[in-house]
Amino acid sequence: MKPLLILSCVASSLVVSACMVREERVVQPAPATAAVVAPAPSAVVYTDPAPKTTTTTVYTR
């Protein structure tokens, strides 16, 4: 009876180990970001200023 118990324990451990799934992940480094390119010194960059908030008061008689 004892050898049958040992054999069943060994068989069940083999079945459990065969059913285990091992997942491995390789972490890859992040890709290098693109370099920020400044405009050439000879280039002229025009920017429009933000419009000023104005109020108009109308007087009537």
PyMOL Python script that loads the backbone (N, CA, C, O; Angstrom):
from pymol import cmd

cmd.read_pdbstr("""\
ATOM      1  N   MET A   1       0.818  -1.190   0.000  1.00  0.00           N
ATOM      2  CA  MET A   1       0.000   0.000   0.000  1.00  0.00           C
ATOM      3  C   MET A   1       0.867   1.261   0.000  1.00  0.00           C
ATOM      4  O   MET A   1       0.559   2.239  -0.681  1.00  0.00           O
ATOM      5  N   LYS A   2       1.968   1.222   0.783  1.00  0.00           N
ATOM      6  CA  LYS A   2       2.846   2.380   0.863  1.00  0.00           C
ATOM      7  C   LYS A   2       3.519   2.660  -0.488  1.00  0.00           C
ATOM      8  O   LYS A   2       3.591   3.824  -0.880  1.00  0.00           O
ATOM      9  N   PRO A   3       4.015   1.653  -1.215  1.00  0.00           N
ATOM     10  CA  PRO A   3       4.612   1.958  -2.525  1.00  0.00           C
ATOM     11  C   PRO A   3       3.598   2.566  -3.496  1.00  0.00           C
ATOM     12  O   PRO A   3       3.962   3.397  -4.329  1.00  0.00           O
ATOM     13  N   LEU A   4       2.351   2.165  -3.397  1.00  0.00           N
ATOM     14  CA  LEU A   4       1.320   2.734  -4.262  1.00  0.00           C
ATOM     15  C   LEU A   4       1.090   4.207  -3.928  1.00  0.00           C
ATOM     16  O   LEU A   4       0.865   5.014  -4.830  1.00  0.00           O
ATOM     17  N   LEU A   5       1.144   4.566  -2.651  1.00  0.00           N
ATOM     18  CA  LEU A   5       0.989   5.956  -2.223  1.00  0.00           C
ATOM     19  C   LEU A   5       2.152   6.802  -2.737  1.00  0.00           C
ATOM     20  O   LEU A   5       1.948   7.908  -3.238  1.00  0.00           O
ATOM     21  N   ILE A   6       3.356   6.286  -2.614  1.00  0.00           N
ATOM     22  CA  ILE A   6       4.540   7.013  -3.089  1.00  0.00           C
ATOM     23  C   ILE A   6       4.480   7.171  -4.605  1.00  0.00           C
ATOM     24  O   ILE A   6       4.779   8.243  -5.130  1.00  0.00           O
ATOM     25  N   LEU A   7       4.096   6.113  -5.306  1.00  0.00           N
ATOM     26  CA  LEU A   7       4.007   6.170  -6.759  1.00  0.00           C
ATOM     27  C   LEU A   7       2.940   7.168  -7.199  1.00  0.00           C
ATOM     28  O   LEU A   7       3.138   7.885  -8.180  1.00  0.00           O
ATOM     29  N   SER A   8       1.822   7.226  -6.496  1.00  0.00           N
ATOM     30  CA  SER A   8       0.767   8.182  -6.854  1.00  0.00           C
ATOM     31  C   SER A   8       1.206   9.619  -6.566  1.00  0.00           C
ATOM     32  O   SER A   8       0.850  10.533  -7.310  1.00  0.00           O
ATOM     33  N   CYS A   9       1.966   9.823  -5.504  1.00  0.00           N
ATOM     34  CA  CYS A   9       2.489  11.171  -5.202  1.00  0.00           C
ATOM     35  C   CYS A   9       3.474  11.620  -6.272  1.00  0.00           C
ATOM     36  O   CYS A   9       3.434  12.767  -6.717  1.00  0.00           O
ATOM     37  N   VAL A  10       4.351  10.724  -6.682  1.00  0.00           N
ATOM     38  CA  VAL A  10       5.332  11.056  -7.720  1.00  0.00           C
ATOM     39  C   VAL A  10       4.616  11.330  -9.036  1.00  0.00           C
ATOM     40  O   VAL A  10       4.954  12.283  -9.739  1.00  0.00           O
ATOM     41  N   ALA A  11       3.631  10.504  -9.375  1.00  0.00           N
ATOM     42  CA  ALA A  11       2.901  10.687 -10.627  1.00  0.00           C
ATOM     43  C   ALA A  11       2.131  12.001 -10.624  1.00  0.00           C
ATOM     44  O   ALA A  11       2.112  12.711 -11.630  1.00  0.00           O
ATOM     45  N   SER A  12       1.497  12.330  -9.503  1.00  0.00           N
ATOM     46  CA  SER A  12       0.742  13.584  -9.443  1.00  0.00           C
ATOM     47  C   SER A  12       1.670  14.792  -9.504  1.00  0.00           C
ATOM     48  O   SER A  12       1.316  15.807 -10.103  1.00  0.00           O
ATOM     49  N   SER A  13       2.844  14.700  -8.898  1.00  0.00           N
ATOM     50  CA  SER A  13       3.783  15.826  -8.971  1.00  0.00           C
ATOM     51  C   SER A  13       4.304  15.997 -10.393  1.00  0.00           C
ATOM     52  O   SER A  13       4.529  17.122 -10.839  1.00  0.00           O
ATOM     53  N   LEU A  14       4.500  14.882 -11.114  1.00  0.00           N
ATOM     54  CA  LEU A  14       4.932  14.989 -12.509  1.00  0.00           C
ATOM     55  C   LEU A  14       3.839  15.615 -13.373  1.00  0.00           C
ATOM     56  O   LEU A  14       4.128  16.425 -14.254  1.00  0.00           O
ATOM     57  N   VAL A  15       2.597  15.242 -13.122  1.00  0.00           N
ATOM     58  CA  VAL A  15       1.491  15.811 -13.897  1.00  0.00           C
ATOM     59  C   VAL A  15       1.367  17.305 -13.618  1.00  0.00           C
ATOM     60  O   VAL A  15       1.162  18.097 -14.538  1.00  0.00           O
ATOM     61  N   VAL A  16       1.492  17.688 -12.358  1.00  0.00           N
ATOM     62  CA  VAL A  16       1.380  19.106 -12.004  1.00  0.00           C
ATOM     63  C   VAL A  16       2.529  19.902 -12.609  1.00  0.00           C
ATOM     64  O   VAL A  16       2.309  20.997 -13.127  1.00  0.00           O
ATOM     65  N   SER A  17       3.728  19.384 -12.556  1.00  0.00           N
ATOM     66  CA  SER A  17       4.868  20.115 -13.118  1.00  0.00           C
ATOM     67  C   SER A  17       4.780  20.179 -14.634  1.00  0.00           C
ATOM     68  O   SER A  17       5.248  21.146 -15.234  1.00  0.00           O
ATOM     69  N   ALA A  18       4.187  19.166 -15.270  1.00  0.00           N
ATOM     70  CA  ALA A  18       4.035  19.195 -16.721  1.00  0.00           C
ATOM     71  C   ALA A  18       2.978  20.209 -17.141  1.00  0.00           C
ATOM     72  O   ALA A  18       3.040  20.748 -18.246  1.00  0.00           O
ATOM     73  N   CYS A  19       2.016  20.469 -16.276  1.00  0.00           N
ATOM     74  CA  CYS A  19       0.940  21.403 -16.613  1.00  0.00           C
ATOM     75  C   CYS A  19       1.291  22.849 -16.291  1.00  0.00           C
ATOM     76  O   CYS A  19       0.557  23.755 -16.684  1.00  0.00           O
ATOM     77  N   MET A  20       2.376  23.086 -15.598  1.00  0.00           N
ATOM     78  CA  MET A  20       2.749  24.455 -15.251  1.00  0.00           C
ATOM     79  C   MET A  20       3.234  25.192 -16.494  1.00  0.00           C
ATOM     80  O   MET A  20       3.939  24.635 -17.335  1.00  0.00           O
ATOM     81  N   VAL A  21       2.843  26.439 -16.586  1.00  0.00           N
ATOM     82  CA  VAL A  21       3.270  27.276 -17.698  1.00  0.00           C
ATOM     83  C   VAL A  21       4.154  28.363 -17.123  1.00  0.00           C
ATOM     84  O   VAL A  21       3.771  29.064 -16.186  1.00  0.00           O
ATOM     85  N   ARG A  22       5.309  28.491 -17.679  1.00  0.00           N
ATOM     86  CA  ARG A  22       6.234  29.515 -17.204  1.00  0.00           C
ATOM     87  C   ARG A  22       6.275  30.625 -18.249  1.00  0.00           C
ATOM     88  O   ARG A  22       6.508  30.381 -19.432  1.00  0.00           O
ATOM     89  N   GLU A  23       6.047  31.824 -17.792  1.00  0.00           N
ATOM     90  CA  GLU A  23       6.039  32.963 -18.697  1.00  0.00           C
ATOM     91  C   GLU A  23       7.238  33.845 -18.384  1.00  0.00           C
ATOM     92  O   GLU A  23       7.452  34.253 -17.242  1.00  0.00           O
ATOM     93  N   GLU A  24       8.003  34.126 -19.410  1.00  0.00           N
ATOM     94  CA  GLU A  24       9.164  35.001 -19.245  1.00  0.00           C
ATOM     95  C   GLU A  24       9.005  36.174 -20.190  1.00  0.00           C
ATOM     96  O   GLU A  24       8.596  36.018 -21.341  1.00  0.00           O
ATOM     97  N   ARG A  25       9.330  37.332 -19.691  1.00  0.00           N
ATOM     98  CA  ARG A  25       9.254  38.530 -20.517  1.00  0.00           C
ATOM     99  C   ARG A  25      10.606  39.210 -20.524  1.00  0.00           C
ATOM    100  O   ARG A  25      11.287  39.301 -19.502  1.00  0.00           O
ATOM    101  N   VAL A  26      10.971  39.680 -21.685  1.00  0.00           N
ATOM    102  CA  VAL A  26      12.213  40.433 -21.828  1.00  0.00           C
ATOM    103  C   VAL A  26      11.826  41.892 -21.984  1.00  0.00           C
ATOM    104  O   VAL A  26      11.095  42.259 -22.904  1.00  0.00           O
ATOM    105  N   VAL A  27      12.321  42.716 -21.082  1.00  0.00           N
ATOM    106  CA  VAL A  27      12.019  44.139 -21.133  1.00  0.00           C
ATOM    107  C   VAL A  27      13.012  44.797 -22.071  1.00  0.00           C
ATOM    108  O   VAL A  27      14.226  44.729 -21.874  1.00  0.00           O
ATOM    109  N   GLN A  28      12.465  45.436 -23.100  1.00  0.00           N
ATOM    110  CA  GLN A  28      13.324  46.094 -24.078  1.00  0.00           C
ATOM    111  C   GLN A  28      13.475  47.561 -23.700  1.00  0.00           C
ATOM    112  O   GLN A  28      12.528  48.168 -23.200  1.00  0.00           O
ATOM    113  N   PRO A  29      14.635  48.132 -23.929  1.00  0.00           N
ATOM    114  CA  PRO A  29      14.818  49.552 -23.612  1.00  0.00           C
ATOM    115  C   PRO A  29      13.944  50.421 -24.513  1.00  0.00           C
ATOM    116  O   PRO A  29      13.634  50.055 -25.646  1.00  0.00           O
ATOM    117  N   ALA A  30      13.562  51.563 -23.990  1.00  0.00           N
ATOM    118  CA  ALA A  30      12.727  52.485 -24.756  1.00  0.00           C
ATOM    119  C   ALA A  30      13.529  53.032 -25.931  1.00  0.00           C
ATOM    120  O   ALA A  30      14.734  53.257 -25.815  1.00  0.00           O
ATOM    121  N   PRO A  31      12.862  53.243 -27.062  1.00  0.00           N
ATOM    122  CA  PRO A  31      13.583  53.786 -28.214  1.00  0.00           C
ATOM    123  C   PRO A  31      14.039  55.217 -27.942  1.00  0.00           C
ATOM    124  O   PRO A  31      13.411  55.948 -27.177  1.00  0.00           O
ATOM    125  N   ALA A  32      15.119  55.595 -28.568  1.00  0.00           N
ATOM    126  CA  ALA A  32      15.659  56.943 -28.382  1.00  0.00           C
ATOM    127  C   ALA A  32      14.693  57.958 -28.977  1.00  0.00           C
ATOM    128  O   ALA A  32      14.142  57.742 -30.056  1.00  0.00           O
ATOM    129  N   THR A  33      14.494  59.056 -28.274  1.00  0.00           N
ATOM    130  CA  THR A  33      13.592  60.091 -28.776  1.00  0.00           C
ATOM    131  C   THR A  33      14.307  60.927 -29.823  1.00  0.00           C
ATOM    132  O   THR A  33      15.534  61.025 -29.834  1.00  0.00           O
ATOM    133  N   ALA A  34      13.529  61.516 -30.688  1.00  0.00           N
ATOM    134  CA  ALA A  34      14.100  62.352 -31.739  1.00  0.00           C
ATOM    135  C   ALA A  34      14.675  63.627 -31.128  1.00  0.00           C
ATOM    136  O   ALA A  34      14.130  64.173 -30.168  1.00  0.00           O
ATOM    137  N   ALA A  35      15.759  64.080 -31.688  1.00  0.00           N
ATOM    138  CA  ALA A  35      16.394  65.294 -31.190  1.00  0.00           C
ATOM    139  C   ALA A  35      15.577  66.514 -31.610  1.00  0.00           C
ATOM    140  O   ALA A  35      15.010  66.544 -32.703  1.00  0.00           O
ATOM    141  N   VAL A  36      15.521  67.507 -30.744  1.00  0.00           N
ATOM    142  CA  VAL A  36      14.811  68.743 -31.062  1.00  0.00           C
ATOM    143  C   VAL A  36      15.722  69.593 -31.933  1.00  0.00           C
ATOM    144  O   VAL A  36      16.853  69.904 -31.561  1.00  0.00           O
ATOM    145  N   VAL A  37      15.206  69.960 -33.097  1.00  0.00           N
ATOM    146  CA  VAL A  37      16.013  70.733 -34.044  1.00  0.00           C
ATOM    147  C   VAL A  37      15.580  72.187 -33.972  1.00  0.00           C
ATOM    148  O   VAL A  37      14.412  72.506 -34.190  1.00  0.00           O
ATOM    149  N   ALA A  38      16.515  73.058 -33.670  1.00  0.00           N
ATOM    150  CA  ALA A  38      16.232  74.491 -33.619  1.00  0.00           C
ATOM    151  C   ALA A  38      16.337  75.057 -35.031  1.00  0.00           C
ATOM    152  O   ALA A  38      17.106  74.543 -35.843  1.00  0.00           O
ATOM    153  N   PRO A  39      15.574  76.110 -35.336  1.00  0.00           N
ATOM    154  CA  PRO A  39      15.682  76.706 -36.669  1.00  0.00           C
ATOM    155  C   PRO A  39      17.062  77.321 -36.876  1.00  0.00           C
ATOM    156  O   PRO A  39      17.730  77.735 -35.928  1.00  0.00           O
ATOM    157  N   ALA A  40      17.457  77.366 -38.116  1.00  0.00           N
ATOM    158  CA  ALA A  40      18.767  77.928 -38.450  1.00  0.00           C
ATOM    159  C   ALA A  40      18.790  79.406 -38.077  1.00  0.00           C
ATOM    160  O   ALA A  40      17.753  80.066 -38.133  1.00  0.00           O
ATOM    161  N   PRO A  41      19.945  79.936 -37.698  1.00  0.00           N
ATOM    162  CA  PRO A  41      20.018  81.349 -37.300  1.00  0.00           C
ATOM    163  C   PRO A  41      19.594  82.305 -38.405  1.00  0.00           C
ATOM    164  O   PRO A  41      19.101  83.393 -38.110  1.00  0.00           O
ATOM    165  N   SER A  42      19.772  81.930 -39.673  1.00  0.00           N
ATOM    166  CA  SER A  42      19.412  82.831 -40.762  1.00  0.00           C
ATOM    167  C   SER A  42      17.911  82.800 -41.048  1.00  0.00           C
ATOM    168  O   SER A  42      17.395  83.678 -41.740  1.00  0.00           O
ATOM    169  N   ALA A  43      17.214  81.808 -40.528  1.00  0.00           N
ATOM    170  CA  ALA A  43      15.782  81.706 -40.787  1.00  0.00           C
ATOM    171  C   ALA A  43      15.026  82.707 -39.920  1.00  0.00           C
ATOM    172  O   ALA A  43      15.397  82.953 -38.772  1.00  0.00           O
ATOM    173  N   VAL A  44      13.971  83.275 -40.476  1.00  0.00           N
ATOM    174  CA  VAL A  44      13.147  84.225 -39.744  1.00  0.00           C
ATOM    175  C   VAL A  44      11.848  83.523 -39.380  1.00  0.00           C
ATOM    176  O   VAL A  44      11.158  82.979 -40.242  1.00  0.00           O
ATOM    177  N   VAL A  45      11.530  83.541 -38.114  1.00  0.00           N
ATOM    178  CA  VAL A  45      10.300  82.906 -37.651  1.00  0.00           C
ATOM    179  C   VAL A  45       9.365  84.001 -37.170  1.00  0.00           C
ATOM    180  O   VAL A  45       9.688  84.754 -36.252  1.00  0.00           O
ATOM    181  N   TYR A  46       8.195  84.079 -37.806  1.00  0.00           N
ATOM    182  CA  TYR A  46       7.214  85.081 -37.431  1.00  0.00           C
ATOM    183  C   TYR A  46       6.159  84.433 -36.546  1.00  0.00           C
ATOM    184  O   TYR A  46       5.625  83.369 -36.859  1.00  0.00           O
ATOM    185  N   THR A  47       5.875  85.093 -35.447  1.00  0.00           N
ATOM    186  CA  THR A  47       4.796  84.614 -34.582  1.00  0.00           C
ATOM    187  C   THR A  47       3.839  85.764 -34.339  1.00  0.00           C
ATOM    188  O   THR A  47       4.258  86.884 -34.046  1.00  0.00           O
ATOM    189  N   ASP A  48       2.554  85.483 -34.462  1.00  0.00           N
ATOM    190  CA  ASP A  48       1.547  86.512 -34.214  1.00  0.00           C
ATOM    191  C   ASP A  48       1.290  86.591 -32.716  1.00  0.00           C
ATOM    192  O   ASP A  48       1.074  85.567 -32.067  1.00  0.00           O
ATOM    193  N   PRO A  49       1.311  87.806 -32.161  1.00  0.00           N
ATOM    194  CA  PRO A  49       0.998  87.919 -30.738  1.00  0.00           C
ATOM    195  C   PRO A  49      -0.486  87.616 -30.523  1.00  0.00           C
ATOM    196  O   PRO A  49      -1.305  87.750 -31.433  1.00  0.00           O
ATOM    197  N   ALA A  50      -0.801  87.214 -29.330  1.00  0.00           N
ATOM    198  CA  ALA A  50      -2.196  86.929 -29.000  1.00  0.00           C
ATOM    199  C   ALA A  50      -2.994  88.221 -29.061  1.00  0.00           C
ATOM    200  O   ALA A  50      -2.504  89.264 -28.628  1.00  0.00           O
ATOM    201  N   PRO A  51      -4.212  88.178 -29.590  1.00  0.00           N
ATOM    202  CA  PRO A  51      -5.002  89.421 -29.676  1.00  0.00           C
ATOM    203  C   PRO A  51      -5.343  89.943 -28.280  1.00  0.00           C
ATOM    204  O   PRO A  51      -5.641  89.179 -27.363  1.00  0.00           O
ATOM    205  N   LYS A  52      -5.290  91.257 -28.153  1.00  0.00           N
ATOM    206  CA  LYS A  52      -5.597  91.874 -26.866  1.00  0.00           C
ATOM    207  C   LYS A  52      -7.111  91.914 -26.682  1.00  0.00           C
ATOM    208  O   LYS A  52      -7.867  92.118 -27.632  1.00  0.00           O
ATOM    209  N   THR A  53      -7.519  91.721 -25.477  1.00  0.00           N
ATOM    210  CA  THR A  53      -8.944  91.778 -25.177  1.00  0.00           C
ATOM    211  C   THR A  53      -9.335  93.238 -25.014  1.00  0.00           C
ATOM    212  O   THR A  53      -8.833  93.937 -24.134  1.00  0.00           O
ATOM    213  N   THR A  54     -10.234  93.685 -25.871  1.00  0.00           N
ATOM    214  CA  THR A  54     -10.678  95.085 -25.785  1.00  0.00           C
ATOM    215  C   THR A  54     -12.182  95.107 -25.569  1.00  0.00           C
ATOM    216  O   THR A  54     -12.901  94.195 -25.977  1.00  0.00           O
ATOM    217  N   THR A  55     -12.630  96.144 -24.933  1.00  0.00           N
ATOM    218  CA  THR A  55     -14.068  96.333 -24.736  1.00  0.00           C
ATOM    219  C   THR A  55     -14.463  97.653 -25.374  1.00  0.00           C
ATOM    220  O   THR A  55     -13.730  98.639 -25.310  1.00  0.00           O
ATOM    221  N   THR A  56     -15.614  97.650 -25.976  1.00  0.00           N
ATOM    222  CA  THR A  56     -16.131  98.867 -26.602  1.00  0.00           C
ATOM    223  C   THR A  56     -17.394  99.278 -25.860  1.00  0.00           C
ATOM    224  O   THR A  56     -18.325  98.488 -25.705  1.00  0.00           O
ATOM    225  N   THR A  57     -17.410 100.511 -25.410  1.00  0.00           N
ATOM    226  CA  THR A  57     -18.583 101.022 -24.700  1.00  0.00           C
ATOM    227  C   THR A  57     -19.334 101.953 -25.632  1.00  0.00           C
ATOM    228  O   THR A  57     -18.754 102.894 -26.174  1.00  0.00           O
ATOM    229  N   VAL A  58     -20.617 101.697 -25.822  1.00  0.00           N
ATOM    230  CA  VAL A  58     -21.444 102.528 -26.702  1.00  0.00           C
ATOM    231  C   VAL A  58     -22.413 103.313 -25.828  1.00  0.00           C
ATOM    232  O   VAL A  58     -23.170 102.736 -25.047  1.00  0.00           O
ATOM    233  N   TYR A  59     -22.380 104.671 -25.972  1.00  0.00           N
ATOM    234  CA  TYR A  59     -23.283 105.533 -25.218  1.00  0.00           C
ATOM    235  C   TYR A  59     -24.394 105.993 -26.158  1.00  0.00           C
ATOM    236  O   TYR A  59     -24.136 106.407 -27.288  1.00  0.00           O
ATOM    237  N   THR A  60     -25.597 105.916 -25.688  1.00  0.00           N
ATOM    238  CA  THR A  60     -26.730 106.404 -26.491  1.00  0.00           C
ATOM    239  C   THR A  60     -27.452 107.498 -25.726  1.00  0.00           C
ATOM    240  O   THR A  60     -27.444 107.514 -24.495  1.00  0.00           O
ATOM    241  N   ARG A  61     -28.097 108.444 -26.480  1.00  0.00           N
ATOM    242  CA  ARG A  61     -28.825 109.537 -25.840  1.00  0.00           C
ATOM    243  C   ARG A  61     -30.297 109.352 -25.986  1.00  0.00           C
ATOM    244  O   ARG A  61     -31.073 110.179 -25.507  1.00  0.00           O
TER     245      ARG A  61
END
""", "prot")
cmd.dss("prot")
cmd.show_as("cartoon", "prot")
cmd.util.cbc("prot")
cmd.orient("prot")
